[in-house]
């Protein structure tokens, strides 16, 4: 009599094993959660000094949020924060570069972009590519925040992204565009 029930039960078990298992993660506001977490870690006000750049969620439910520090309501190029959330919205990892800023350079240039190009070409023994210069804040180890021209300069077979102070023409930071390595940092 026991064997009579064995076949129907076996059919149910094989169906249950082959059915796909779905994980439904609780939804949360990644931007708000990431900004608040970074604000706590940096001991600062998130909506004034933290910029949310983007996030990406993998098939496993792990979410990576990417943020930067702000100064004068502009992102600081050489700062970052990465917050990793599990599928339930809990922080599982955090890494960042925060700058303790004591002085913010005026964001009104006192030199022209052409003068900035001349300073960059001389300092890097290179040639500007002719693209319109961008503007960006770069933080320095001297606790200054520099407003810079962003210029693409070629020197020999190397290409660089140069950050030149809009106030005095000093080279603040240089990045090798092929390797993304910082060649000169404040």
N, C-alpha and C positions, 0 to 999 in steps of 0.2 A: 504494500500500500504506500510506503514512503517513496518509491521510485515513480509513482504516478505523478507526484508533485514536483519532482526534480527537473523535468524538462521545461515546464512553464516558468519556473523560477530562474533557470539558467538563461532562458531567453530574455527575461527582464534584466538580469545582471549584465549581459553583454550589451544591451541597448544603453544602459546607464553608463557603462564604461566608455562607449564610443561617442556619447553626446558631448558637444563642445562645452567647455567650462568658460563662463564669461565673468570677468571682474568688473564691477561697476564702482568706480572711484567717486567719492563725494566731491562735488565741484566746489571750488573756492576761487576767490579773486586773486590770481597770481600777482598782478601788479601791486595791489594794496599789501598783500602779505609780504612780498619781497621788499617793497619800500619800507614798510614798518620794521622788518627784521634788520635791514641794513642800517636804518636810522638808529636802532637800539645798539647795534654793534659799533657804529661810529660815534655814538653818543651825540647825535645831532637831530635836527628837525627834518624828517624825510622829504616833505613837500617843498622845502626851500633849498635843500642842499644835496638832494639825491634825484638823479634822473633815471627813469626806467627806459631801457633801450629796446629789449625784446625778450621773448621766452620761447622755448620749444619743448614739446612734450613727446616722449617716445612711446612706442607701442606698449611698453611695460608700465606706462603711467608715470614714469620719472619725469619731472619738469625741471628745466634749467632756466633760471632767470638771470638776465644780464643788465647791470646797472652801472652808472658812473656818478661821480661826485660833481656838483655844480658850484660855480662861482659867478657872481653877477648874473645869475639865471642862465648861464651858458655851461655846457658840459666841459669838464676838464679832460683833455685828450689822454693824458697819461695816468688816469685813475681808472679803477674798475672794481666791480663786485660781482661775484657769481654766487647765487643761492640755489641749492639743489633741494627739491621737495620730492618726497615719496608720493605714491599714488593717493595717500590719504591726506596730503597737504602738510605733512610734518617736515621740518628742515632736517636734512641728513648731512649736508656739507655746506661750507661757506669759505670763500677765499676773497681777498680784496687788497687793494692798495688805496689807502686813504692818506690825504695830504693835510697836515696841520698848517693852515694858511694864516699868516699874520699881516700880510700886505698884499693888496690887489692893485696891479698896475692899471692905470686909466685905460678904458677901452676906446678912447678917442686918439687915433694915431697922430703922432707929431712928425713922422716921416712919411713920405709917399710910398706907394707900392714899388715904384721904379727904384727908389733909394734902397728899399728892402731887397729887391732883386740884385742890385749892385753889391750890397753887403754879402748876400748869400753866394753869389758867383765868386767873389774874391775869397771868402772864407773856405769854400769847398773846391776852389780851382776848377770850377765847372761852368756849365751853360744852363740857363733857365729854359724850360720847354715852351714858354710862351702862353701857357694856360693862365686864365685869370687866377690871381691869388685868392686863397680862402682865408678865413680868420678863425682862430681857435685859442682857447686858454690852455696854457701848459703850466703845471706846478713845478716849482723848483725846491731843491733840498734846503735852500736858504729861507724857506717858508714864504716865498713870494709867488704870486700868481701872475703870469705874464700873458698879455694880449699879443698874439703873434700873427704875422702873415704866414700862410702855409704855401710853400713853393716847391715845385718839382725841379730838381737840379740834376743834370747828368755830368759825370766826371769820368772820363775814360769809358770803361765798359760798365761802370757802376751808376745806378740811379738812386737818388735820395729824395726824401721828403724832408724839407728843412723848415723849421719853425724859427722865425726871425722876429725879434721884438719890434713892435710898431712904434715904440717910444724912442729907442736909441740904436736900432739895427743890430744889436748883439744876437749871435746865434744861440738860441735857447736849447734846441734839441734837434738831432738829425737821426732819421731812420732810413736804413737801407731798404728800398721798396721791394727788392727781390726776396730777401731773407726775413724781412720784418724785424731785423735786429736793430736795437738802438745803438747807434754809433757814437753819439754824443748826447749826454743827458745832463740836466741841471743838477 
